[in-house]
Amino acid sequence: MRSGDVGSGSDGGVDGSGATDQQAGDVADASTPDAPAPGNDATFTDGGAETGAADAEADAPHPDAGVPFEGGSFEAGAYACATCATGDKYYYGACVDPASAGPSIGCADSTTTACDLPNAVPTCSAGKCAILTCDHGFADCDGLVSNGCEASLRSVATCGACGVACSAGQVCTAGGCAAACNPPLTSCGTSCVDLTSDPVFCGSCTNVCSKGGGNLGQCTSGACAPACATGYSPCGSGCAALGSDANNCGACNFVCPVPSAGAAICNGGKCSVVCPPGLAACGSACVTESLDAANCGACGHACGAAESCVLGACVPRASTVLVSGLSGGLQLTVDATQVYFVDGAGVHAVPKTGGAAKNIADATGKPLRVAVDDTYAYWSENLGGAIMRAPKDGSGSPTLVAAATQPQGVAVADGQVFWVSNEATDYNLYRAAASGGTASVAGPFGPAHALVTGGLQEIVTDGSSVYFASDGAAFSLPIEADGGLGASTSIQAGAREVPAFIAARSGQYCGAWAGALADIAGIVCSGEPPIQFMGPLQLVAPTMPACGLAYGNAGSWLIAQRDLGTGFAMSLATDQPVSMATDGPNIYLLNTAGEIRVLPLP
């Protein structure tokens, strides 16, 4: 899911870029080293109104000012992480009433997602998985629920019942221990059985009739047939709990439709939709009514073609556009008061509240990525072969931080600038003092960590560690006292993924990928199982707000993930994200239409 070079803002916010090497190569080269800054045709808006040329000075915004929209403003700090109601079970991102949480989803137990009990039919007792009955030929002899009915009643250790053990040399028959196995019975190890009727050895010594799903198993003339437990009904060659089985809800083979971004459960033989916290069930989908243009504020309330849904109200889409008219936008990042971005005309900053932008640097040297600290903006000049910096308020000229070979991703933390190169055989992470100096290798990573298409490309920091994306994996390296990097740890995304994207926040980090053959894409985060998407997706531009991950799909929509481990979709039909950043309350989105939009999170 990602490929962006990311910088850390002074407020600890991080961002991700979706610009590929090919996109980066589209930036116009300056004709001479001393060429003046090219004109920027971008339009910068304040609440949807044009406010002048890009190089005009803007009034300094108040640090606590909200993001303006027509009809009001969205105040920073209003964002709160949604949670399930007290007592609800959190199940694959959805909130489930414990009264409807059956054994198929692990009852009401928050630590269990299914009651998978070997050789047993599960039920719920006091909100926990329990054994309803044992499959034919098995027993629960140790009293442990977790291993189900673990004892075979055809074993010499538990012959016919728990606690009945045969003597040395004896075999176990259906009638108890015996000295020998005589015809018409068949010897299956130390078990002496009738292959025509024994449900544990039906037709052969390896065929067990009980298949789970409430099918206790029975054997007739050497062939298995279903024998359904209480509360289960015959369905084809097996059994199903028609009252709680989402794949056989109310009738055999009636599958509850799974809603977009939610889960389906069967309760009392009827399908129910359950949604993640903060989302509402609208037909066959779970939606965020504060952002979904098709269900804005309420199910079925659609915004007009020129409108966006902001905090549950339809507003003119233009009022969400902070900047328009960009040429070849590549990446953005944010701090407490401004949005910084790179496009074909150079490096710029615009107040979050809207207004005129400041030019920080022109396009000489082909800037690709930008990061900021409290005072300066730092950027990589891919053709210029340098890491540069300038006062982020636009008051000074650019100065050299360090010479670099084809630098791409750049990040700044603890008085150090870190970067990686997209030169095909360069697998090093570099650092230099933020005030300027000679570059040194912060960490070498051999070809085993390299992207399929070249060297390392993307790097982010949360202030205490540096993170980078590589071939099918994302890595974390702690920043040590001397500014160097410690030993790496990794999360693995999988094979054949390129390019890789990275985002981080407060020690947690995520990697995203798009399949090399466009057949699979996904997300993997530290401490979380991977999430995979089948199909021709191009996941880009990740960033991590307070409650999880936001990322884009180049196929024209934005996906926001409230909790790491489950996702939900927000339709932004005209947006193809290139880069995104967050300050917590808002997502700032740079799209292929040359716009920077601000989208308040619910």
RODO-2510 file (C-alpha; in nm, 4 decimals, decimal comma):
residues 602
     n   res          X          Y          Z
     1     m     0,0000     0,0000     0,0000
     2     r     0,2580     0,2746    -0,0375
     3     s     0,5513     0,4357    -0,1887
     4     g     0,5843     0,7841    -0,0560
     5     d     0,8845     0,9643     0,0763
     6     v     0,7690     1,1048     0,3993
     7     g     0,8829     1,3768     0,6324
     8     s     0,8119     1,4370     0,9960
     9     g     0,6447     1,7639     1,0879
    10     s     0,7240     1,9508     1,4064
    11     d     0,3987     1,8243     1,5516
    12     g     0,4954     1,4636     1,4932
    13     g     0,2610     1,4210     1,1964
    14     v     0,3742     1,1949     0,9143
    15     d     0,2764     1,1631     0,5539
    16     g     0,3086     0,9357     0,2551
    17     s     0,3619     0,9937    -0,1121
    18     g     0,2292     0,7966    -0,4033
    19     a     0,4634     0,9442    -0,6630
    20     t     0,6574     0,6807    -0,8519
    21     d     0,9976     0,7175    -1,0151
    22     q     0,8263     0,7755    -1,3465
    23     q     0,6153     1,0536    -1,2007
    24     a     0,9209     1,2054    -1,0404
    25     g     1,0915     1,2050    -1,3769
    26     d     0,8126     1,4168    -1,5229
    27     v     0,9171     1,7230    -1,3240
    28     a     1,0566     1,9924    -1,5543
    29     d     1,4318     2,0472    -1,5408
    30     a     1,5665     2,4009    -1,4992
    31     s     1,7689     2,5220    -1,7949
    32     t     2,0460     2,6849    -1,5932
    33     p     2,1635     2,6588    -1,2311
    34     d     2,0828     3,0273    -1,1751
    35     a     1,7421     3,0212    -1,3392
    36     p     1,4841     3,2266    -1,1494
    37     a     1,1927     3,0510    -0,9853
    38     p     0,9419     2,9567    -1,2551
    39     g     0,5970     3,1033    -1,2308
    40     n     0,3513     2,8960    -1,0315
    41     d     0,0058     2,8891    -1,1852
    42     a    -0,1518     2,7319    -0,8771
    43     t    -0,4594     2,8927    -0,7279
    44     f    -0,4733     2,9018    -0,3506
    45     t    -0,8139     2,9280    -0,1919
    46     d    -0,9521     3,0358     0,1419
    47     g    -1,2911     2,8798     0,2052
    48     g    -1,3282     2,8351    -0,1686
    49     a    -1,2405     3,1921    -0,2725
    50     e    -0,9343     3,2784    -0,4788
    51     t    -0,6894     3,4977    -0,2921
    52     g    -0,4164     3,5870    -0,5386
    53     a    -0,0814     3,4849    -0,6824
    54     a     0,1208     3,2024    -0,5359
    55     d     0,4083     3,4278    -0,4361
    56     a     0,1947     3,6723    -0,2386
    57     e     0,2509     3,6934     0,1347
    58     a    -0,0178     3,5465     0,3588
    59     d    -0,1189     3,6628     0,7010
    60     a     0,0122     3,4262     0,9643
    61     p    -0,2733     3,1978     1,0732
    62     h    -0,3529     3,1460     1,4386
    63     p    -0,2150     2,8038     1,5431
    64     d    -0,5571     2,6944     1,6710
    65     a    -0,7562     2,8200     1,3735
    66     g    -1,0019     2,5781     1,2168
    67     v    -1,0222     2,4759     0,8532
    68     p    -1,2896     2,6944     0,6925
    69     f    -1,5822     2,5593     0,4960
    70     e    -1,8916     2,7346     0,3690
    71     g    -2,1424     2,7634     0,6486
    72     g    -1,8932     2,7268     0,9332
    73     s    -1,5560     2,5921     1,0278
    74     f    -1,4125     2,2658     1,1515
    75     e    -1,2111     2,3202     1,4662
    76     a    -0,8909     2,1239     1,5128
    77     g    -0,8957     1,8788     1,8000
    78     a    -1,2573     1,7633     1,7537
    79     y    -1,1523     1,4222     1,6202
    80     a    -1,2113     1,1349     1,8612
    81     c    -1,1495     0,7650     1,8112
    82     a    -1,4773     0,5750     1,7994
    83     t    -1,5109     0,2619     2,0114
    84     c    -1,7643    -0,0155     2,0555
    85     a    -2,0298     0,0252     2,3246
    86     t    -1,9432    -0,1181     2,6649
    87     g    -1,9899    -0,4943     2,6553
    88     d    -1,9979    -0,5250     2,2757
    89     k    -1,7642    -0,7706     2,1089
    90     y    -1,5135    -0,6280     1,8600
    91     y    -1,5220    -0,8768     1,5728
    92     y    -1,3048    -0,8145     1,2649
    93     g    -1,3574    -0,4427     1,3049
    94     a    -1,7314    -0,4578     1,3780
    95     c    -1,9237    -0,4165     1,7021
    96     v    -2,1445    -0,7149     1,7930
    97     d    -2,4073    -0,7249     2,0666
    98     p    -2,2967    -1,0085     2,2996
    99     a    -2,6521    -1,1455     2,2966
   100     s    -2,6122    -1,2285     1,9267
   101     a    -2,2509    -1,3470     1,9469
   102     g    -2,2683    -1,7216     1,8857
   103     p    -1,9953    -1,9876     1,8696
   104     s    -1,9277    -1,9139     1,5023
   105     i    -1,7680    -1,5812     1,6093
   106     g    -1,6237    -1,6982     1,9402
   107     c    -1,9245    -1,6056     2,1601
   108     a    -1,8913    -1,2782     2,3523
   109     d    -1,5255    -1,3476     2,4356
   110     s    -1,3160    -1,0586     2,3021
   111     t    -1,0076    -1,2815     2,2710
   112     t    -1,1689    -1,5416     2,0422
   113     t    -1,2954    -1,5118     1,6854
   114     a    -1,4438    -1,8643     1,6545
   115     c    -1,5096    -2,1633     1,8769
   116     d    -1,2977    -2,4116     1,6841
   117     l    -1,3072    -2,7195     1,9097
   118     p    -1,1653    -3,0479     1,7718
   119     n    -1,4076    -3,3421     1,7615
   120     a    -1,6735    -3,1366     1,9385
   121     v    -1,9885    -2,9345     1,8762
   122     p    -1,9389    -2,5879     2,0322
   123     t    -2,1836    -2,3726     2,2233
   124     c    -2,1612    -2,0598     2,4368
   125     s    -2,1727    -2,0553     2,8141
   126     a    -2,1374    -1,7324     3,0148
   127     g    -2,0021    -1,5657     2,7004
   128     k    -1,7267    -1,8246     2,6524
   129     c    -1,6801    -2,1180     2,4159
   130     a    -1,8045    -2,4449     2,5646
   131     i    -1,8603    -2,8048     2,4510
   132     l    -2,2208    -2,8891     2,3650
   133     t    -2,1509    -3,2534     2,2799
   134     c    -1,8667    -3,4705     2,1511
   135     d    -1,8513    -3,6248     1,8068
   136     h    -1,9281    -3,9963     1,7928
   137     g    -1,6291    -4,1991     1,9132
   138     f    -1,4651    -3,9124     2,1083
   139     a    -1,4811    -3,7776     2,4645
   140     d    -1,3611    -3,4802     2,6685
   141     c    -1,1467    -3,6590     2,9244
   142     d    -0,9211    -3,3762     3,0414
   143     g    -1,1982    -3,1222     3,1009
   144     l    -1,0276    -2,8586     2,8845
   145     v    -1,2507    -2,6698     2,6424
   146     s    -0,9642    -2,5448     2,4265
   147     n    -0,8716    -2,8895     2,2873
   148     g    -1,2310    -3,0076     2,2477
   149     c    -1,3020    -3,3773     2,2761
   150     e    -0,9429    -3,4888     2,2604
   151     a    -0,9786    -3,8558     2,3554
   152     s    -1,0611    -4,1313     2,1048
   153     l    -1,2792    -4,3993     2,2633
   154     r    -1,1087    -4,6514     2,0376
   155     s    -0,7707    -4,5853     2,2006
   156     v    -0,6143    -4,8304     2,4451
   157     a    -0,5664    -4,5304     2,6765
   158     t    -0,9410    -4,4459     2,6829
   159     c    -1,1133    -4,7596     2,5627
   160     g    -1,4868    -4,7002     2,5568
   161     a    -1,4765    -4,4378     2,8295
   162     c    -1,2483    -4,1920     3,0052
   163     g    -1,0187    -4,3614     3,2571
   164     v    -1,0417    -4,7061     3,1003
   165     a    -0,6937    -4,8158     2,9932
   166     c    -0,6151    -5,1551     2,8404
   167     s    -0,3323    -5,3706     2,9681
   168     a    -0,0112    -5,4162     2,7743
   169     g    -0,0650    -5,6266     2,4635
   170     q    -0,4412    -5,5756     2,4545
   171     v    -0,6423    -5,4029     2,1841
   172     c    -0,9465    -5,1786     2,2161
   173     t    -1,2779    -5,2926     2,0650
   174     a    -1,6256    -5,1401     2,0693
   175     g    -1,7035    -5,3696     2,3623
   176     g    -1,3908    -5,2890     2,5621
   177     c    -1,0373    -5,4254     2,5952
   178     a    -0,9604    -5,7607     2,4317
   179     a    -0,6624    -5,9929     2,4011
   180     a    -0,6737    -6,0074     2,0226
   181     c    -0,8557    -5,8708     1,7191
   182     n    -1,0607    -6,1446     1,5546
   183     p    -1,2620    -6,1428     1,2282
   184     p    -1,4865    -5,9857     1,1139
   185     l    -1,3174    -5,6981     1,3012
   186     t    -1,0138    -5,5203     1,1534
   187     s    -0,6975    -5,4187     1,3326
   188     c    -0,6209    -5,0465     1,2976
   189     g    -0,3103    -5,0085     1,5121
   190     t    -0,4170    -5,0913     1,8678
   191     s    -0,7844    -5,0409     1,7785
   192     c    -0,9997    -5,3368     1,6754
   193     v    -1,2965    -5,2061     1,4761
   194     d    -1,5846    -5,2874     1,2432
   195     l    -1,5122    -5,0893     0,9269
   196     t    -1,8774    -5,1132     0,8222
   197     s    -2,0196    -4,9267     1,1214
   198     d    -1,7489    -4,7538     1,3249
   199     p    -1,7719    -4,3709     1,2830
   200     v    -1,4005    -4,3315     1,3685
   201     f    -1,2854    -4,6003     1,1220
   202     c    -1,5500    -4,6015     0,8493
   203     g    -1,4563    -4,8123     0,5464
   204     s    -1,0859    -4,7748     0,6241
   205     c    -0,8498    -4,7185     0,9134
   206     t    -0,8117    -4,3469     0,8224
   207     n    -1,1702    -4,2308     0,7527
   208     v    -1,3337    -4,0385     1,0388
   209     c    -1,7005    -3,9518     0,9808
   210     s    -1,7289    -3,6492     1,2074
   211     k    -1,6420    -3,3445     0,9979
   212     g    -1,7220    -3,0622     1,2370
   213     g    -1,9977    -2,8078     1,1885
   214     g    -2,2362    -3,0010     1,4126
   215     n    -2,1934    -3,3255     1,2207
   216     l    -2,1364    -3,5940     1,4843
   217     g    -2,0797    -3,8553     1,2134
   218     q    -2,2259    -4,2008     1,1625
   219     c    -2,1120    -4,4967     0,9542
   220     t    -2,3501    -4,7200     0,7561
   221     s    -2,2250    -5,0081     0,5394
   222     g    -1,8761    -4,8573     0,5393
   223     a    -1,9913    -4,5126     0,4253
   224     c    -2,0220    -4,1934     0,6300
   225     a    -2,3535    -4,0125     0,6657
   226     p    -2,4379    -3,6954     0,8583
   227     a    -2,5687    -3,7240     1,2124
   228     c    -2,6615    -3,3737     1,3243
   229     a    -2,6294    -3,2529     1,6824
   230     t    -2,9162    -3,0825     1,8639
   231     g    -2,9731    -2,7394     1,7112
   232     y    -2,8226    -2,8400     1,3767
   233     s    -3,0011    -2,9434     1,0553
   234     p    -2,8906    -3,1596     0,7596
   235     c    -2,7473    -2,9494     0,4758
   236     g    -2,6148    -3,1497     0,1834
   237     s    -2,3497    -3,3890     0,3103
   238     g    -2,3123    -3,2049     0,6412
   239     c    -2,4982    -3,0139     0,9118
   240     a    -2,5535    -2,6481     0,9849
   241     a    -2,6921    -2,4313     1,2636
   242     l    -2,9567    -2,2502     1,0630
   243     g    -3,0157    -2,0069     1,3459
   244     s    -2,6564    -1,8771     1,3657
   245     d    -2,4573    -1,9913     1,0600
   246     a    -2,4016    -1,6934     0,8268
   247     n    -2,3440    -1,9371     0,5381
   248     n    -2,6708    -2,1215     0,6040
   249     c    -2,8898    -1,8575     0,7669
   250     g    -3,2500    -1,9702     0,8058
   251     a    -3,2079    -2,2210     0,5219
   252     c    -2,9331    -2,4373     0,3760
   253     n    -2,6907    -2,2477     0,1494
   254     f    -2,8472    -1,9074     0,2217
   255     v    -2,5352    -1,6935     0,2645
   256     c    -2,5669    -1,3620     0,4445
   257     p    -2,4260    -1,0917     0,2151
   258     v    -2,1145    -0,9364     0,3642
   259     p    -2,1448    -0,5579     0,3677
   260     s    -1,8711    -0,3368     0,2345
   261     a    -1,6366    -0,2529     0,5246
   262     g    -1,8369    -0,4586     0,7752
   263     a    -1,9318    -0,8105     0,8748
   264     a    -2,2414    -1,0270     0,8466
   265     i    -2,3807    -1,2462     1,1233
   266     c    -2,6839    -1,4730     1,1475
   267     n    -2,9018    -1,4274     1,4540
   268     g    -3,2218    -1,6253     1,5007
   269     g    -3,2114    -1,7371     1,1386
   270     k    -3,1970    -1,3803     1,0088
   271     c    -2,9005    -1,1968     0,8615
   272     s    -2,7670    -0,8909     1,0408
   273     v    -2,5100    -0,6310     0,9379
   274     v    -2,2524    -0,5261     1,1956
   275     c    -2,0234    -0,2305     1,1363
   276     p    -1,6984    -0,0905     1,2766
   277     p    -1,7279     0,1723     1,5478
   278     g    -1,8292     0,5073     1,4043
   279     l    -1,9841     0,3529     1,0910
   280     a    -2,3523     0,2951     1,0176
   281     a    -2,5197     0,0170     0,8204
   282     c    -2,6731     0,1566     0,5020
   283     g    -2,8157    -0,1205     0,2880
   284     s    -2,5336    -0,3539     0,1921
   285     a    -2,2523    -0,1296     0,3160
   286     c    -2,1091     0,0162     0,6333
   287     v    -2,0496     0,3854     0,5789
   288     t    -1,9230     0,6862     0,7673
   289     e    -2,2163     0,9241     0,7427
   290     s    -1,9945     1,2226     0,8171
   291     l    -1,7879     1,1660     0,4994
   292     d    -1,9826     0,9448     0,2567
   293     a    -2,1222     1,1561    -0,0266
   294     a    -2,3878     0,8916    -0,0998
   295     n    -2,5036     0,8737     0,2621
   296     c    -2,4207     1,2143     0,4035
   297     g    -2,5611     1,2557     0,7535
   298     a    -2,8128     0,9767     0,6961
   299     c    -2,8544     0,6658     0,4817
   300     g    -2,9541     0,7553     0,1265
   301     h    -2,8906     1,1284     0,1606
   302     a    -2,6690     1,1894    -0,1423
   303     c    -2,4698     1,5044    -0,2088
   304     g    -2,4761     1,6695    -0,5479
   305     a    -2,2137     1,6166    -0,8154
   306     a    -2,0313     1,9364    -0,7167
   307     e    -2,0558     1,8713    -0,3441
   308     s    -1,8579     1,6831    -0,0803
   309     c    -1,9760     1,5415     0,2497
   310     v    -1,8049     1,7170     0,5398
   311     l    -1,8967     1,6264     0,8964
   312     g    -2,2351     1,4968     0,7840
   313     a    -2,3338     1,7967     0,5700
   314     c    -2,3148     1,8482     0,1948
   315     v    -2,0902     2,1439     0,1109
   316     p    -1,9510     2,2775    -0,2187
   317     r    -1,6562     2,0628    -0,3159
   318     a    -1,4595     2,3798    -0,3902
   319     s    -1,4717     2,4673    -0,0207
   320     t    -1,2566     2,1607     0,0557
   321     v    -0,9878     2,2628    -0,1949
   322     l    -0,6924     2,4369    -0,0345
   323     v    -0,4781     2,4585    -0,3512
   324     s    -0,5581     2,4024    -0,7179
   325     g    -0,3780     2,4275    -1,0500
   326     l    -0,0624     2,2429    -0,9458
   327     s     0,1615     2,1013    -1,2170
   328     g     0,3067     1,7581    -1,1496
   329     g     0,2326     1,7458    -0,7762
   330     l     0,4602     1,4908    -0,6060
   331     q     0,4315     1,4979    -0,2269
   332     l     0,3108     1,6953     0,0719
   333     t     0,3666     1,7104     0,4475
   334     v     0,2232     1,9232     0,7277
   335     d     0,3164     2,0895     1,0544
   336     a     0,1029     2,2736     1,3071
   337     t     0,0071     2,5613     1,0759
   338     q     0,1121     2,4939     0,7150
   339     v     0,1023     2,2425     0,4326
   340     y     0,4304     2,1969     0,2435
   341     f     0,4312     2,0473    -0,1039
   342     v     0,6503     1,9701    -0,4028
   343     d     0,5359     2,0142    -0,7608
   344     g     0,6862     2,0906    -1,1002
   345     a     0,7519     2,4513    -0,9959
   346     g     0,9469     2,3728    -0,6777
   347     v     0,8840     2,3580    -0,3031
   348     h     0,6027     2,5639    -0,1488
   349     a     0,4048     2,6219     0,1704
   350     v     0,0441     2,7297     0,2187
   351     p    -0,1416     2,8013     0,5443
   352     k    -0,3821     2,5285     0,6534
   353     t    -0,6508     2,7927     0,6842
   354     g    -0,6124     2,8889     0,3191
   355     g    -0,4493     3,1907     0,1593
   356     a    -0,1518     3,2635    -0,0611
   357     a     0,1412     3,0251    -0,0801
   358     k     0,5075     3,1004    -0,0288
   359     n     0,7726     2,9694    -0,2653
   360     i     1,0498     2,8076    -0,0635
   361     a     1,2559     2,6848    -0,3608
   362     d     1,2324     2,6696    -0,7379
   363     a     1,2542     2,3630    -0,9609
   364     t     1,6319     2,3771    -1,0142
   365     g     1,7734     2,0325    -0,9405
   366     k     1,4311     1,8639    -0,9564
   367     p     1,3073     1,8532    -0,5956
   368     l     1,1182     1,5327    -0,5156
   369     r     1,0343     1,5144    -0,1446
   370     v     1,0096     1,7580     0,1454
   371     a     1,0281     1,7236     0,5241
   372     v     1,0193     1,9904     0,7944
   373     d     1,1329     2,0605     1,1491
   374     d     1,0543     2,3600     1,3698
   375     t     1,2422     2,6091     1,1517
   376     y     1,3435     2,4661     0,8150
   377     a     1,2090     2,2766     0,5174
   378     y     1,4420     2,0083     0,3778
   379     w     1,4111     1,8556     0,0340
   380     s     1,5858     1,6122    -0,1952
   381     e     1,7107     1,7353    -0,5327
   382     n     1,7251     1,4270    -0,7471
   383     l     1,9129     1,5712    -1,0463
   384     g     2,0905     1,8369    -0,8452
   385     g     2,2486     1,5651    -0,6328
   386     a     2,1868     1,7370    -0,3014
   387     i     1,9861     1,7621     0,0164
   388     m     1,8842     2,1258     0,0548
   389     r     1,7148     2,3386     0,3177
   390     a     1,5622     2,6839     0,3570
   391     p     1,3595     2,8646     0,6239
   392     k     1,0118     2,7176     0,5985
   393     d     0,8523     3,0613     0,6260
   394     g     1,0067     3,1496     0,2889
   395     s     1,2263     3,4229     0,4335
   396     g     1,5638     3,2916     0,3175
   397     s     1,7500     3,1356     0,0258
   398     p     1,8174     2,7619    -0,0065
   399     t     2,1455     2,6296     0,1295
   400     l     2,3216     2,2963     0,0880
   401     v     2,2887     2,0390     0,3666
   402     a     2,4911     1,7651     0,1984
   403     a     2,5804     1,6301    -0,1433
   404     a     2,3848     1,3170    -0,2350
   405     t     2,3499     1,0813    -0,5309
   406     q     1,9964     1,0696    -0,6729
   407     p     1,8312     1,1250    -0,3336
   408     q     1,4621     1,0554    -0,3055
   409     g     1,2970     0,9980     0,0322
   410     v     1,3976     1,2437     0,3045
   411     a     1,3121     1,2727     0,6758
   412     v     1,4381     1,4891     0,9626
   413     a     1,4609     1,4095     1,3338
   414     d     1,6834     1,4889     1,6333
   415     g     1,8983     1,7404     1,4431
   416     q     1,9726     1,4891     1,1659
   417     v     1,8509     1,4607     0,8087
   418     f     1,8068     1,1056     0,6789
   419     w     1,7575     1,0084     0,3152
   420     v     1,7694     0,7221     0,0681
   421     s     1,8722     0,7089    -0,2958
   422     n     1,6798     0,5652    -0,5884
   423     e     2,0054     0,4835    -0,7659
   424     a     1,9656     0,1209    -0,8728
   425     t     2,2661    -0,0217    -0,6856
   426     d     2,2651     0,2030    -0,3788
   427     y     2,1183     0,0249    -0,0762
   428     n     2,2296     0,2654     0,1963
   429     l     2,0468     0,5004     0,4296
   430     y     2,2354     0,8284     0,4674
   431     r     2,2435     1,1009     0,7303
   432     a     2,3959     1,4429     0,7824
   433     a     2,3658     1,7149     1,0420
   434     a     2,0566     1,9238     0,9704
   435     s     2,2738     2,2366     0,9858
   436     g     2,4910     2,1001     0,7040
   437     g     2,7907     1,8720     0,6711
   438     t     2,9317     1,5621     0,5087
   439     a     2,6995     1,2710     0,4437
   440     s     2,7661     0,9429     0,6220
   441     v     2,6086     0,5990     0,5918
   442     a     2,3481     0,5564     0,8642
   443     g     2,2730     0,1953     0,7768
   444     p     2,3737    -0,0367     0,4905
   445     f     2,1122    -0,2713     0,3452
   446     g     2,2176    -0,5132     0,0774
   447     p     2,0347    -0,6152    -0,2405
   448     a     1,8143    -0,8557    -0,0396
   449     h     1,6314    -0,5466     0,0888
   450     a     1,6241    -0,3641    -0,2449
   451     l     1,3159    -0,2747    -0,4410
   452     v     1,2683    -0,4820    -0,7545
   453     t     1,3002    -0,1694    -0,9690
   454     g     1,6023    -0,0150    -0,7987
   455     g     1,7434     0,0986    -0,4678
   456     l     1,5650     0,2107    -0,1545
   457     q     1,3037     0,4779    -0,2188
   458     e     1,0927     0,5766     0,0784
   459     i     1,1746     0,6814     0,4357
   460     v     0,9742     0,8264     0,7272
   461     t     1,0382     0,9047     1,0926
   462     d     0,8289     0,9538     1,4055
   463     g     1,1159     1,1280     1,5837
   464     s     1,2477     0,8228     1,7701
   465     s     1,2930     0,5759     1,4832
   466     v     1,3445     0,5771     1,1083
   467     y     1,1296     0,3555     0,8874
   468     f     1,1810     0,2582     0,5264
   469     a     1,0079     0,0423     0,2695
   470     s     1,1832    -0,2194     0,0632
   471     d     1,1069    -0,5281    -0,1440
   472     g     0,7990    -0,6798     0,0183
   473     a     0,8785    -0,5524     0,3668
   474     a     0,8966    -0,2463     0,5899
   475     f     1,1753    -0,1844     0,8414
   476     s     1,2144     0,0049     1,1687
   477     l     1,5505     0,1348     1,2955
   478     p     1,5834     0,3246     1,6264
   479     i     1,7709     0,6551     1,6252
   480     e     2,0618     0,6254     1,8665
   481     a     2,2169     0,8954     2,0865
   482     d     2,4896     0,9749     1,8315
   483     g     2,2351     1,0154     1,5505
   484     g     2,3116     0,6757     1,3994
   485     l     2,0626     0,3958     1,3553
   486     g     2,0313     0,0787     1,5613
   487     a     1,9518    -0,2757     1,4491
   488     s     1,6507    -0,3137     1,2207
   489     t     1,3287    -0,5033     1,2792
   490     s     1,0833    -0,5740     0,9999
   491     i     0,7263    -0,6527     0,9102
   492     q     0,6836    -0,8684     0,6020
   493     a     0,4337    -0,7829     0,3328
   494     g     0,4951    -1,0790     0,1010
   495     a     0,6551    -1,1775    -0,2263
   496     r     0,6507    -1,0004    -0,5637
   497     e     0,5240    -0,6679    -0,4301
   498     v     0,6499    -0,3461    -0,5865
   499     p     0,6525    -0,0624    -0,5121
   500     a     0,6384    -0,0517    -0,1328
   501     f     0,4950     0,2325     0,0750
   502     i     0,5498     0,3227     0,4400
   503     a     0,3843     0,5215     0,7186
   504     a     0,4574     0,5484     1,0912
   505     r     0,3228     0,7016     1,4098
   506     s     0,4415     0,6737     1,7710
   507     g     0,6380     0,3537     1,7254
   508     q     0,3771     0,1783     1,5103
   509     y     0,4343     0,1470     1,1389
   510     c     0,2674     0,0038     0,8310
   511     g     0,3802    -0,1123     0,4890
   512     a     0,1573    -0,1210     0,1825
   513     w     0,2024    -0,2804    -0,1535
   514     a     0,0501    -0,3313    -0,4942
   515     g     0,1033    -0,6662    -0,6613
   516     a     0,3628    -0,6864    -0,9344
   517     l     0,1011    -0,8424    -1,1604
   518     a    -0,1793    -0,6197    -1,0239
   519     d    -0,3407    -0,9344    -0,8832
   520     i    -0,3141    -0,8592    -0,5146
   521     a    -0,2557    -0,5582    -0,2920
   522     g    -0,2527    -0,5159     0,0786
   523     i    -0,1498    -0,3640     0,4080
   524     v     0,0655    -0,5006     0,6852
   525     c     0,1239    -0,3168     1,0140
   526     s     0,3448    -0,3913     1,3117
   527     g     0,1543    -0,6107     1,5551
   528     e    -0,1325    -0,6724     1,3096
   529     p    -0,2196    -0,9479     1,0593
   530     p    -0,1913    -0,8531     0,6906
   531     i    -0,4967    -0,7244     0,5052
   532     q    -0,5063    -0,8280     0,1406
   533     f    -0,7175    -0,7024    -0,1480
   534     m    -0,7611    -0,9053    -0,4660
   535     g    -0,7823    -0,7244    -0,7967
   536     p    -0,6028    -0,4509    -0,9907
   537     l    -0,5484    -0,2076    -0,7036
   538     q    -0,2682     0,0447    -0,6740
   539     l    -0,2549     0,1404    -0,3075
   540     v    -0,0673     0,4658    -0,2463
   541     a     0,0060     0,7571    -0,0180
   542     p    -0,0394     0,6200     0,3340
   543     t    -0,0577     0,8320     0,6459
   544     m    -0,1501     0,7473     1,0050
   545     p    -0,4052     0,9598     1,1917
   546     a    -0,4827     0,8899     1,5552
   547     c    -0,7084     0,5887     1,5012
   548     g    -0,5310     0,3866     1,2372
   549     l    -0,4313     0,4280     0,8757
   550     a    -0,5504     0,6230     0,5737
   551     y    -0,4370     0,5271     0,2268
   552     g    -0,5354     0,5800    -0,1324
   553     n    -0,6102     0,3672    -0,4341
   554     a    -0,5001     0,5103    -0,7667
   555     g    -0,8261     0,3817    -0,9129
   556     s    -0,9970     0,7024    -0,7915
   557     w    -1,1011     0,6484    -0,4341
   558     l    -0,9704     0,6947    -0,0842
   559     i    -0,9821     0,4230     0,1789
   560     a    -0,9613     0,5202     0,5438
   561     q    -0,8898     0,2604     0,8058
   562     r    -1,0172     0,3523     1,1495
   563     d    -0,8441     0,0670     1,3333
   564     l    -0,5398    -0,1206     1,2109
   565     g    -0,6864    -0,4581     1,1211
   566     t    -1,0022    -0,3495     0,9399
   567     g    -1,0861    -0,0874     0,6828
   568     f    -1,3751     0,1113     0,5420
   569     a    -1,4135     0,3003     0,2163
   570     m    -1,4975     0,6626     0,1512
   571     s    -1,5948     0,7439    -0,2041
   572     l    -1,4086     1,0410    -0,3520
   573     a    -1,4833     0,9749    -0,7151
   574     t    -1,2821     1,2623    -0,8608
   575     d    -0,9697     1,2049    -0,6525
   576     q    -0,6723     0,9930    -0,7435
   577     p    -0,4387     1,0389    -0,4444
   578     v    -0,0710     1,1061    -0,5035
   579     s     0,0233     1,1932    -0,1464
   580     m    -0,1535     1,2347     0,1859
   581     a    -0,0629     1,3746     0,5265
   582     t    -0,2465     1,4136     0,8546
   583     d    -0,2352     1,6398     1,1571
   584     g    -0,4829     1,4243     1,3512
   585     p    -0,8119     1,6059     1,2888
   586     n    -0,7682     1,6334     0,9114
   587     i    -0,6403     1,4472     0,6093
   588     y    -0,4600     1,6608     0,3482
   589     l    -0,4781     1,5013     0,0052
   590     l    -0,2736     1,5869    -0,3042
   591     n    -0,4426     1,4427    -0,6121
   592     t    -0,3638     1,3960    -0,9796
   593     a    -0,5998     1,6821    -1,0655
   594     g    -0,3419     1,9235    -0,9217
   595     e    -0,5385     1,9963    -0,6065
   596     i    -0,4674     1,9831    -0,2351
   597     r    -0,7864     1,9077    -0,0439
   598     v    -0,8497     1,9105     0,3296
   599     l    -1,0896     1,6485     0,4645
   600     p    -1,1894     1,6586     0,8315
   601     l    -1,1983     1,3170     0,9933
   602     p    -1,5219     1,2299     1,1768
***
